[in-house]
Amino acid sequence: MSEKRMFGGLAFLVHGNLAVSASSQGGLLLRIDPAQAESLVNQQHVRRFEMRG
């Protein structure tokens, strides 16, 4: 596991892949099982991460 600054905060990578990122603005970005995405997004305070183009 390694740490890297990204997305305006600190990210933790496992074998080079993002696992979790903590934003300096209080957000938390998690890598999840795609099969669980719809049920998780329907919960309060949860939304999909959108890359800015």
Summary of the structure (lengths in Angstrom):
residues: 53
radius of gyration: 11.8
end to end distance: 28.1
largest distance: 30.8
contacts: 93
relative contact order: 0.16
helix: 15%
strand: 40%
